[in-house]
Amino acid sequence: MNWKTTIVLLAIAIAGGAYIKLYEIKRPDTAEAKRRAQNVVNFNPEKINGIVIWNGDDKINMRRDNNKWRLDAPIKDQADNALIDNLLSQLEAWQKDAVISAKEIKADKSKLDEYGLNKPKLRLRLQGEGEPRPILFGKDAALEGKMYVRLENSKETFIASQSIKKAIEKKADEFRDRKLTDLVTAQVSRLIIKTAAGEMELEKKGEHWEIAKPMRARGDDQKIGDLIAQVTTARIQQFVADDRGDLHPYGLAEPRGSVTLFGQDDKQGQALQIGGVPEKEKDQVYVRSVARGFVYTLPKKVEETLNAKPNDLRDRHLVRFETNILDRITVDSPGKGKTVLARKEENWTIASRKNSPANSGEVNRLIDKLKDEQVAKFVEDVASNLPKFGLDKPQLQVTLSSFASENTAETKAGEHPIATIAFGKVDGDNVYARLGDEPFIVAVPRKFLDEILVDPLQWQELSIFKFKPEQIHRLSVMTNSEQTFMRGANNAWIWAKGSGPINQVNVQSLLNTLSNLHAARWIGSTTPQHGFDKPQVVIAFTTSPDDKTSYKLIVGGPTGNGMWFAKVDGREGTFVINNPDFNALKLPLVAPPSPSPAPSASVSALPIPSTSAKP
């Protein structure tokens, strides 16, 4: 055999192997082949683009257009996509329960009449690539839930489930889409409501809704979402008529109002006109879909959209901001002080006081209250008379800002205000307020204003001392007299000034409280009313063996609510400590003398009687 013959045979072998492999890949495996053989029809649902149903003299024609099903006959309208997709799924899984062979049919030609398959009333045709033969539906079989079925021009007859017959034996209206729109609530980006009272326009900016007409204001995301959902989730109750005839009977010649929904990049929108109430169905209302060209009835609840007023849909939050970009808070109260709070990683500092540590819990509480605070009422929509509300010279302003330490392509270095809230006159239980970038005047509860700290000293961190008890080397406590202690051998406390047995347990309790002392809150600047001229206790201590690093705590008078005024040397302002801490700081440090043992009672010896007998 020469080399040319060898190459030809090798090529034939390779081609043959490739053909066999390709054939095996395309050929269904045994289980799949058995399943397909048992199916009434075999087709690919994705390739089907048309469905025709004959039911006696009625013919229903549906087609797929851009993955959406539409009715073409006997009416033109949107079809129920879910219903049709479910029908195709049922057809794909529809199996034969029994087969009546062509031989049996040929032996008795009356069988087709007996099965109702000679001139069947109900027929179904699937149209598209790889479409099966039309399906003929006959009479019910003797077996419960089964019927006779035949494919057009087929010599065999099957017994199969009646499920497909039930799914297609419908009127055309039952295949129509009962949803008003394909838009879901989250896809709506704009909404226009028109009534005799005027027009209201709502639009979505980023993640939030705004009122664009008749005024520009923040919208309530939840309320607007619920309003839209009343339309997008409404189901058509009745298909009444097309809209080419007289609309007066439905109150749609001059509708009471309209609602138009817009999806993203949708310029035309989907308009819904709302008319009158049917005489017999008082819980429904006539509506006209301009896009679909039909008159329907919907649940009467949908007309509530026409009753919505701008103020009903306004965001009642005093201010809306993102906490993750908030880096600066400025609290400015003319005559009382100006506090600038700055974020430092997860904590806050008082930038206006050399970045001293701030009470981060109090800062976060203010942030939460700002986010949650609700407007008590909308006072005026045009801020034209600021002096009337005390907003020309506000008593307090709170400014929220972001901060960039360096120039970037997006932002310049420095502070960038997010929002400024001005508070004006007090009116009863409310105070007038205005958000800097909005033209409105609102009223908020006065108690909210009262809870904002205006003295920079009040923002100080609550931790007064941060030591371990064993770091304190010398301790002086002055109440009625001065007692001074120092550490001796084995860290035991000994007298530097004083006498008597030292109560080591009470000294340790005092140290535990003192070394980690926390304020309940800061009051602000020190005044004579705080009672430091007649202190309850003065405690001085050092934290170094050479006694060079010293601290002094002074506790003044009571606050009147179970707490005590206090201050420390070298730190401005007065704070408050709670009663348990005060009691720990005033524990007696000298142990009471041990009581003398009671004298033992002497027992008199009694004479022992004689036992000898008399002579």
C-alpha positions as CSV (number, residue, x, y, z in Angstrom):
1,M,0.0,0.0,0.0
2,N,1.5,3.3,-1.0
3,W,1.5,6.5,1.1
4,K,-1.2,8.2,-0.9
5,T,-3.7,5.3,-0.2
6,T,-2.7,5.4,3.5
7,I,-3.5,9.2,3.7
8,V,-6.9,8.7,2.0
9,L,-7.9,5.9,4.3
10,L,-6.8,7.9,7.4
11,A,-8.9,10.9,6.2
12,I,-11.9,8.6,5.7
13,A,-11.4,7.2,9.2
14,I,-11.2,10.6,10.8
15,A,-14.2,11.9,9.0
16,G,-16.2,8.8,9.9
17,G,-15.2,9.1,13.6
18,A,-16.2,12.8,13.6
19,Y,-19.6,11.9,12.0
20,I,-20.2,9.2,14.6
21,K,-19.3,11.5,17.4
22,L,-21.5,14.3,16.1
23,Y,-24.4,11.9,15.6
24,E,-24.0,10.6,19.1
25,I,-24.0,14.1,20.5
26,K,-27.2,15.1,18.7
27,R,-28.9,11.8,19.3
28,P,-30.8,11.8,22.6
29,D,-29.8,9.3,25.2
30,T,-32.1,6.4,26.0
31,A,-34.0,8.2,28.8
32,E,-34.6,11.3,26.8
33,A,-35.6,9.2,23.7
34,K,-38.2,7.4,25.9
35,R,-39.6,10.6,27.2
36,R,-39.9,12.2,23.8
37,A,-41.6,9.1,22.5
38,Q,-44.1,9.4,25.2
39,N,-44.9,13.0,24.5
40,V,-48.0,13.9,22.6
41,V,-46.0,16.6,20.7
42,N,-42.4,17.5,20.6
43,F,-41.2,21.1,20.0
44,N,-39.0,23.8,21.3
45,P,-41.2,26.5,23.1
46,E,-38.6,29.2,22.3
47,K,-39.1,28.6,18.6
48,I,-42.9,29.0,18.7
49,N,-44.1,32.4,17.6
50,G,-47.8,31.8,17.0
51,I,-50.7,29.9,18.5
52,V,-54.1,29.3,16.8
53,I,-57.1,27.9,18.6
54,W,-60.3,26.8,16.8
55,N,-63.3,26.3,19.0
56,G,-66.3,25.6,16.8
57,D,-66.8,28.8,14.8
58,D,-64.6,30.8,17.1
59,K,-61.0,31.3,16.2
60,I,-58.3,32.8,18.5
61,N,-55.0,33.8,16.9
62,M,-52.0,34.9,19.1
63,R,-48.5,35.8,18.0
64,R,-45.2,36.5,19.8
65,D,-43.7,39.9,19.1
66,N,-40.4,40.9,20.8
67,N,-40.9,38.2,23.4
68,K,-44.4,39.5,24.2
69,W,-47.6,37.8,23.2
70,R,-50.4,39.6,21.5
71,L,-54.0,38.7,20.5
72,D,-54.5,39.2,16.7
73,A,-58.1,37.8,16.5
74,P,-60.9,38.1,17.2
75,I,-59.6,41.2,19.0
76,K,-56.3,43.0,19.0
77,D,-54.8,43.5,22.5
78,Q,-52.0,42.5,24.8
79,A,-52.1,38.8,25.8
80,D,-51.3,37.3,29.2
81,N,-47.7,36.3,28.7
82,A,-47.6,34.2,31.9
83,L,-50.7,32.3,30.8
84,I,-49.4,31.5,27.4
85,D,-45.9,30.5,28.6
86,N,-47.6,28.2,31.1
87,L,-49.6,26.7,28.2
88,L,-46.5,26.0,26.2
89,S,-44.9,24.4,29.3
90,Q,-47.9,22.2,29.8
91,L,-47.9,21.2,26.1
92,E,-44.2,20.3,26.2
93,A,-44.7,18.0,29.2
94,W,-48.0,16.5,27.9
95,Q,-47.7,12.8,27.6
96,K,-49.7,9.9,26.2
97,D,-51.4,7.5,28.6
98,A,-52.3,5.0,25.9
99,V,-52.0,4.6,22.1
100,I,-54.8,3.3,19.8
101,S,-52.9,2.0,16.8
102,A,-53.6,2.8,13.2
103,K,-54.5,-0.9,12.7
104,E,-57.3,-0.7,15.2
105,I,-58.6,2.6,13.7
106,K,-58.5,1.1,10.2
107,A,-60.3,-2.1,11.3
108,D,-63.2,0.1,12.6
109,K,-63.5,3.4,10.8
110,S,-66.4,4.4,13.0
111,K,-63.9,4.7,15.9
112,L,-63.0,8.3,14.9
113,D,-66.6,9.3,15.2
114,E,-66.9,7.5,18.5
115,Y,-63.8,9.4,19.8
116,G,-65.1,12.7,18.4
117,L,-62.0,13.0,16.2
118,N,-63.6,12.9,12.7
119,K,-64.7,16.5,12.8
120,P,-63.4,17.8,16.1
121,K,-64.8,21.1,17.5
122,L,-61.5,22.0,19.3
123,R,-58.2,22.3,17.5
124,L,-54.8,23.8,18.3
125,R,-51.9,24.7,16.1
126,L,-48.4,25.9,17.2
127,Q,-46.6,28.0,14.6
128,G,-42.9,28.4,14.3
129,E,-39.6,26.6,13.5
130,G,-40.0,22.8,14.1
131,E,-43.7,23.2,14.7
132,P,-45.6,19.9,15.3
133,R,-48.8,18.9,13.5
134,P,-52.0,20.6,14.6
135,I,-53.7,18.8,17.6
136,L,-57.3,17.6,17.4
137,F,-59.2,17.3,20.6
138,G,-62.0,14.7,20.8
139,K,-64.4,13.4,23.4
140,D,-63.7,12.5,27.1
141,A,-62.5,8.9,27.6
142,A,-64.0,6.5,30.1
143,L,-61.0,7.0,32.3
144,E,-61.5,10.0,34.7
145,G,-59.7,13.1,33.6
146,K,-58.6,11.6,30.2
147,M,-59.6,12.3,26.6
148,Y,-59.0,11.3,23.0
149,V,-56.4,13.2,21.1
150,R,-55.0,13.0,17.6
151,L,-52.5,14.8,15.5
152,E,-53.7,16.0,12.1
153,N,-53.1,13.4,9.3
154,S,-51.9,10.9,11.9
155,K,-53.2,7.4,11.8
156,E,-52.8,6.9,15.6
157,T,-55.0,8.1,18.4
158,F,-53.9,8.8,21.9
159,I,-55.5,8.9,25.3
160,A,-54.1,11.8,27.3
161,S,-54.9,14.2,30.2
162,Q,-57.7,16.8,29.7
163,S,-55.4,19.5,31.1
164,I,-54.6,21.0,27.7
165,K,-58.2,21.1,26.7
166,K,-59.1,23.0,29.9
167,A,-56.2,25.4,29.3
168,I,-57.4,26.4,25.7
169,E,-61.1,26.0,25.9
170,K,-61.5,29.7,26.8
171,K,-63.0,32.8,25.4
172,A,-60.7,35.3,23.8
173,D,-61.0,37.7,26.8
174,E,-59.6,35.0,29.1
175,F,-56.3,35.2,27.1
176,R,-56.1,39.0,27.4
177,D,-53.6,40.6,29.8
178,R,-55.4,41.8,32.9
179,K,-52.5,43.9,34.0
180,L,-52.7,47.6,33.1
181,T,-49.1,47.9,32.3
182,D,-45.9,45.8,32.0
183,L,-44.1,48.3,34.2
184,V,-43.5,47.3,37.7
185,T,-43.4,49.9,40.5
186,A,-39.6,50.0,40.6
187,Q,-39.4,50.7,36.8
188,V,-41.5,53.9,37.0
189,S,-39.4,57.0,36.9
190,R,-42.0,59.7,36.4
191,L,-45.7,60.1,37.1
192,I,-48.2,62.8,36.0
193,I,-51.6,63.1,37.7
194,K,-54.2,65.4,36.1
195,T,-57.5,66.4,37.7
196,A,-59.8,69.4,37.5
197,A,-57.9,70.9,40.4
198,G,-54.6,70.9,38.4
199,E,-51.6,68.9,37.5
200,M,-49.1,67.1,39.7
201,E,-45.8,65.7,38.4
202,L,-43.5,63.4,40.3
203,E,-40.1,62.4,39.1
204,K,-37.4,60.1,40.4
205,K,-33.9,61.5,40.9
206,G,-31.4,58.8,41.7
207,E,-32.9,56.7,44.5
208,H,-35.4,59.3,45.7
209,W,-38.7,60.8,44.5
210,E,-39.3,64.6,44.1
211,I,-42.4,66.6,43.4
212,A,-41.8,68.7,40.3
213,K,-45.2,70.3,39.9
214,P,-47.0,72.3,41.2
215,M,-43.9,73.1,43.3
216,R,-40.5,71.5,43.7
217,A,-40.1,69.6,46.9
218,R,-38.8,66.3,48.3
219,G,-41.2,63.4,47.9
220,D,-42.0,60.7,50.3
221,D,-40.5,57.6,48.7
222,Q,-42.8,55.1,50.5
223,K,-46.0,57.0,49.9
224,I,-45.2,57.7,46.2
225,G,-44.2,54.0,45.7
226,D,-47.5,52.9,47.3
227,L,-49.4,55.3,45.0
228,I,-47.8,54.0,41.9
229,A,-48.3,50.4,43.1
230,Q,-52.1,51.0,43.1
231,V,-51.9,51.4,39.3
232,T,-49.1,48.9,38.4
233,T,-50.7,46.1,40.5
234,A,-54.3,46.8,39.6
235,R,-56.1,43.9,37.7
236,I,-58.7,44.5,35.1
237,Q,-62.1,43.3,36.3
238,Q,-64.1,43.5,33.0
239,F,-63.2,44.2,29.4
240,V,-66.0,46.6,28.4
241,A,-65.4,47.9,24.9
242,D,-62.9,49.5,22.6
243,D,-62.5,53.2,22.9
244,R,-63.6,54.1,19.3
245,G,-67.3,54.4,20.2
246,D,-69.3,56.8,22.5
247,L,-67.4,57.2,25.8
248,H,-70.2,59.2,27.6
249,P,-71.8,56.1,29.2
250,Y,-68.5,55.4,30.9
251,G,-67.8,59.0,32.1
252,L,-64.8,59.0,29.8
253,A,-65.8,61.6,27.3
254,E,-64.7,64.1,29.9
255,P,-62.7,61.9,32.4
256,R,-62.4,62.9,36.0
257,G,-58.7,62.7,35.7
258,S,-55.8,60.8,34.3
259,V,-52.6,59.1,35.5
260,T,-49.6,58.7,33.2
261,L,-46.7,56.4,34.0
262,F,-43.3,56.8,32.4
263,G,-40.5,54.2,32.4
264,Q,-36.8,55.1,32.0
265,D,-36.2,56.9,28.6
266,D,-40.0,56.8,27.9
267,K,-41.1,60.1,26.4
268,Q,-44.8,59.2,25.6
269,G,-45.8,57.4,28.8
270,Q,-48.7,55.1,29.5
271,A,-51.9,57.1,30.2
272,L,-54.9,55.9,32.1
273,Q,-58.1,57.9,32.2
274,I,-60.5,57.4,35.0
275,G,-64.3,57.8,34.5
276,G,-67.5,56.9,36.2
277,V,-68.7,54.1,38.4
278,P,-70.8,51.2,36.8
279,E,-74.5,51.1,38.0
280,K,-74.3,47.5,39.0
281,E,-70.6,47.2,40.2
282,K,-70.3,50.0,42.7
283,D,-66.9,48.7,43.8
284,Q,-65.4,49.2,40.3
285,V,-64.7,52.3,38.1
286,Y,-64.5,52.7,34.3
287,V,-61.0,53.4,33.0
288,R,-59.6,53.9,29.5
289,S,-56.1,52.8,28.5
290,V,-54.9,55.1,25.8
291,A,-52.1,52.8,24.8
292,R,-54.3,49.7,24.5
293,G,-57.3,51.5,23.1
294,F,-59.9,49.9,25.4
295,V,-62.3,50.6,28.2
296,Y,-62.1,48.4,31.3
297,T,-63.2,48.4,34.8
298,L,-60.8,48.4,37.7
299,P,-61.2,48.2,41.5
300,K,-62.6,51.5,42.7
301,K,-59.5,51.9,44.9
302,V,-57.5,53.0,41.9
303,E,-59.3,56.3,41.8
304,E,-57.6,57.3,45.1
305,T,-54.6,58.3,43.0
306,L,-56.7,61.3,41.8
307,N,-57.3,62.4,45.3
308,A,-53.6,62.7,46.2
309,K,-52.5,66.2,47.1
310,P,-48.9,67.5,46.9
311,N,-48.6,67.8,50.7
312,D,-49.8,64.3,51.1
313,L,-46.8,63.0,49.1
314,R,-44.1,65.4,50.5
315,D,-41.3,63.9,52.5
316,R,-42.0,65.0,56.1
317,H,-38.4,64.4,57.1
318,L,-36.7,67.7,58.2
319,V,-33.6,66.8,56.2
320,R,-32.4,64.0,53.9
321,F,-28.7,63.1,53.7
322,E,-26.3,60.2,53.4
323,T,-24.5,59.5,56.6
324,N,-21.5,57.9,54.9
325,I,-20.5,61.2,53.3
326,L,-21.1,63.3,56.5
327,D,-17.7,64.5,57.9
328,R,-18.5,67.8,59.6
329,I,-21.3,69.1,61.8
330,T,-21.4,72.8,62.7
331,V,-23.7,73.9,65.5
332,D,-23.9,77.7,65.6
333,S,-25.9,79.6,68.2
334,P,-25.2,83.3,68.2
335,G,-24.2,84.5,71.7
336,K,-23.8,80.9,73.0
337,G,-21.0,79.6,70.9
338,K,-20.1,77.7,67.7
339,T,-19.1,74.1,67.7
340,V,-17.5,72.3,64.8
341,L,-17.5,68.5,65.1
342,A,-15.3,66.5,62.8
343,R,-15.3,62.8,62.0
344,K,-12.1,60.9,62.7
345,E,-12.5,57.4,61.4
346,E,-15.2,55.9,63.6
347,N,-15.1,58.7,66.3
348,W,-15.7,62.4,66.4
349,T,-13.6,65.3,67.6
350,I,-14.4,69.0,68.5
351,A,-12.5,70.6,65.7
352,S,-13.2,74.1,67.1
353,R,-11.5,73.1,70.3
354,K,-8.1,71.8,68.9
355,N,-9.7,68.5,67.9
356,S,-10.2,67.4,71.5
357,P,-12.2,64.2,71.7
358,A,-16.0,64.6,71.4
359,N,-18.8,62.6,72.9
360,S,-19.3,60.4,69.9
361,G,-22.4,58.9,71.3
362,E,-24.0,62.3,71.6
363,V,-22.9,63.2,68.0
364,N,-24.4,60.0,66.6
365,R,-27.6,60.6,68.6
366,L,-27.8,64.0,66.9
367,I,-27.3,62.5,63.5
368,D,-30.0,59.9,64.1
369,K,-32.4,62.5,65.3
370,L,-31.7,64.7,62.3
371,K,-32.4,61.7,60.0
372,D,-35.6,60.8,61.8
373,E,-37.1,64.1,62.7
374,Q,-40.5,64.7,61.1
375,V,-42.0,68.1,60.1
376,A,-45.0,68.9,62.3
377,K,-46.6,71.0,59.6
378,F,-45.7,72.8,56.3
379,V,-46.2,76.5,57.1
380,E,-45.4,78.4,53.8
381,D,-44.3,77.2,50.4
382,V,-42.5,80.5,49.6
383,A,-40.1,81.9,52.2
384,S,-40.8,85.5,51.4
385,N,-41.3,86.9,55.0
386,L,-38.4,85.5,57.0
387,P,-38.6,88.0,59.9
388,K,-42.1,86.9,60.6
389,F,-40.8,83.5,61.5
390,G,-37.5,84.6,63.1
391,L,-35.5,83.1,60.2
392,D,-33.8,86.3,59.1
393,K,-31.7,86.0,62.2
394,P,-32.0,82.3,63.3
395,Q,-31.4,81.4,66.9
396,L,-29.6,78.3,65.8
397,Q,-28.1,76.8,62.6
398,V,-26.9,73.3,62.1
399,T,-24.8,72.7,59.0
400,L,-23.9,69.2,57.7
401,S,-20.9,68.9,55.4
402,S,-18.6,66.5,53.7
403,F,-14.8,67.1,53.8
404,A,-12.1,66.4,51.3
405,S,-8.5,66.6,52.6
406,E,-7.0,66.6,49.0
407,N,-8.0,67.8,45.6
408,T,-9.4,65.1,43.3
409,A,-11.0,65.1,39.8
410,E,-14.4,65.0,41.5
411,T,-14.0,67.4,44.4
412,K,-11.8,70.2,45.6
413,A,-10.1,70.0,49.0
414,G,-12.0,71.5,51.9
415,E,-15.5,71.5,53.4
416,H,-18.6,71.0,51.1
417,P,-21.9,71.8,52.7
418,I,-24.7,69.2,52.3
419,A,-27.5,71.0,54.1
420,T,-28.0,73.8,56.5
421,I,-31.0,73.9,58.9
422,A,-32.0,77.2,60.4
423,F,-34.3,77.5,63.5
424,G,-36.3,80.6,64.1
425,K,-39.1,81.7,66.5
426,V,-40.8,79.3,68.9
427,D,-44.6,79.0,68.4
428,G,-46.2,77.0,71.2
429,D,-44.9,73.4,71.0
430,N,-43.2,74.0,67.7
431,V,-40.3,76.0,66.3
432,Y,-40.1,77.4,62.7
433,A,-37.4,76.0,60.6
434,R,-36.0,76.2,57.0
435,L,-33.7,74.0,55.1
436,G,-31.1,76.1,53.3
437,D,-31.7,74.8,49.7
438,E,-35.5,74.8,49.9
439,P,-37.8,77.8,49.7
440,F,-40.2,76.4,52.3
441,I,-40.9,77.2,55.9
442,V,-41.9,74.3,58.2
443,A,-42.5,73.8,61.9
444,V,-40.8,71.1,63.9
445,P,-41.4,70.0,67.5
446,R,-39.7,72.4,69.9
447,K,-38.3,69.6,72.0
448,F,-36.1,68.7,69.1
449,L,-34.4,72.1,69.3
450,D,-34.1,71.9,73.0
451,E,-32.1,68.6,72.7
452,I,-29.4,70.1,70.4
453,L,-26.3,71.1,72.5
454,V,-25.3,74.7,71.8
455,D,-22.4,75.1,74.3
456,P,-19.1,73.7,72.8
457,L,-18.2,72.4,76.3
458,Q,-21.3,70.1,76.3
459,W,-19.8,68.1,73.4
460,Q,-16.8,66.9,75.3
461,E,-16.2,63.2,75.7
462,L,-17.7,61.7,78.9
463,S,-14.6,60.0,80.0
464,I,-13.0,62.1,82.8
465,F,-10.1,59.8,83.8
466,K,-8.6,56.9,81.9
467,F,-6.2,55.1,84.2
468,K,-5.8,51.7,85.8
469,P,-6.2,51.8,89.6
470,E,-2.6,50.5,90.1
471,Q,-1.3,53.6,88.2
472,I,-2.3,55.9,91.1
473,H,0.7,56.3,93.5
474,R,-0.5,59.0,95.9
475,L,-4.1,59.9,96.9
476,S,-5.4,62.8,98.9
477,V,-9.1,63.0,100.0
478,M,-10.5,66.1,101.7
479,T,-13.9,66.1,103.2
480,N,-14.1,67.5,106.7
481,S,-10.4,66.8,107.1
482,E,-7.6,65.8,104.8
483,Q,-6.4,62.2,104.5
484,T,-3.4,61.4,102.3
485,F,-2.2,57.9,101.4
486,M,0.8,56.6,99.5
487,R,1.7,53.1,98.3
488,G,4.0,51.2,100.6
489,A,5.5,47.7,100.5
490,N,3.6,45.2,98.4
491,N,1.4,48.1,97.1
492,A,-0.4,48.4,100.4
493,W,-1.6,51.8,101.3
494,I,0.0,53.6,104.2
495,W,-0.5,57.0,105.7
496,A,1.3,60.1,104.5
497,K,-1.1,62.2,106.5
498,G,-3.6,60.7,108.9
499,S,-3.8,58.0,111.4
500,G,-5.8,54.9,112.3
501,P,-6.3,51.6,110.6
502,I,-6.8,52.1,106.8
503,N,-9.8,50.5,105.2
504,Q,-7.9,48.9,102.3
505,V,-11.2,47.6,100.6
506,N,-12.8,51.1,100.6
507,V,-9.6,52.7,99.3
508,Q,-9.6,50.2,96.4
509,S,-13.3,50.8,95.6
510,L,-12.6,54.6,95.5
511,L,-9.7,54.0,93.2
512,N,-11.7,51.8,90.9
513,T,-14.3,54.6,90.5
514,L,-11.9,57.4,90.3
515,S,-9.5,56.0,87.8
516,N,-12.2,55.3,85.2
517,L,-14.6,58.1,86.1
518,H,-17.3,59.0,83.5
519,A,-19.6,62.0,83.4
520,A,-23.3,61.4,83.0
521,R,-23.3,64.6,80.9
522,W,-21.5,67.9,80.5
523,I,-23.4,71.0,81.8
524,G,-21.2,73.7,80.2
525,S,-19.4,76.7,81.8
526,T,-18.9,76.7,85.5
527,T,-21.2,79.0,87.5
528,P,-21.5,79.7,91.3
529,Q,-24.7,77.7,91.3
530,H,-22.7,74.5,90.9
531,G,-21.5,74.8,94.6
532,F,-17.8,74.5,94.2
533,D,-17.2,77.2,96.9
534,K,-18.3,74.6,99.4
535,P,-17.3,71.2,97.9
536,Q,-18.5,67.9,99.1
537,V,-15.2,66.2,98.4
538,V,-11.9,67.2,96.8
539,I,-9.6,64.3,95.6
540,A,-6.1,64.9,94.4
541,F,-3.9,62.1,93.1
542,T,-0.7,61.4,91.2
543,T,0.1,58.8,88.5
544,S,3.9,58.8,88.8
545,P,6.3,57.8,91.5
546,D,7.9,61.2,91.6
547,D,4.4,62.8,92.1
548,K,5.0,65.3,89.2
549,T,1.9,64.3,87.3
550,S,-1.1,65.2,89.4
551,Y,-4.9,65.6,89.0
552,K,-7.6,67.1,91.1
553,L,-11.4,66.3,91.1
554,I,-13.8,68.6,92.9
555,V,-17.4,67.6,93.6
556,G,-19.8,70.5,94.3
557,G,-23.4,70.7,95.1
558,P,-26.3,68.4,94.1
559,T,-28.2,68.9,90.8
560,G,-31.5,68.1,92.4
561,N,-32.1,64.9,90.5
562,G,-29.9,62.5,92.3
563,M,-26.7,63.7,90.7
564,W,-23.8,66.0,91.6
565,F,-21.9,68.8,89.9
566,A,-18.2,68.1,89.4
567,K,-15.1,69.5,87.7
568,V,-11.4,68.8,87.3
569,D,-8.4,71.1,87.3
570,G,-7.0,71.9,83.9
571,R,-10.3,71.1,82.1
572,E,-12.9,73.8,81.3
573,G,-16.5,73.3,82.2
574,T,-18.7,71.5,84.7
575,F,-20.0,67.9,84.3
576,V,-22.4,65.8,86.3
577,I,-21.6,62.5,88.1
578,N,-24.2,60.0,89.3
579,N,-25.0,59.2,92.9
580,P,-23.4,55.7,93.0
581,D,-20.1,57.2,91.8
582,F,-20.4,60.0,94.4
583,N,-21.0,57.5,97.2
584,A,-18.0,55.5,96.1
585,L,-15.8,58.7,96.3
586,K,-17.0,59.4,99.8
587,L,-16.5,56.0,101.3
588,P,-14.9,56.1,104.9
589,L,-11.2,55.3,104.4
590,V,-10.4,54.7,108.1
591,A,-11.6,51.4,109.5
592,P,-13.6,51.7,112.7
593,P,-11.7,50.4,115.8
594,S,-12.3,46.8,116.7
595,P,-14.7,46.5,119.7
596,S,-13.0,45.3,123.0
597,P,-13.8,41.8,123.9
598,A,-16.5,41.5,126.6
599,P,-15.2,40.4,130.1
600,S,-15.9,36.8,131.0
601,A,-18.5,36.3,133.8
602,S,-16.8,34.7,137.0
603,V,-18.5,31.5,138.2
604,S,-18.6,31.1,142.1
605,A,-17.5,27.7,143.3
606,L,-20.3,25.9,145.0
607,P,-19.5,23.7,148.1
608,I,-19.6,20.0,147.3
609,P,-21.9,18.3,149.7
610,S,-20.4,15.5,151.9
611,T,-21.5,12.0,151.1
612,S,-20.2,10.3,154.3
613,A,-22.8,9.0,156.8
614,K,-23.1,10.1,160.3
615,P,-21.7,7.8,162.9
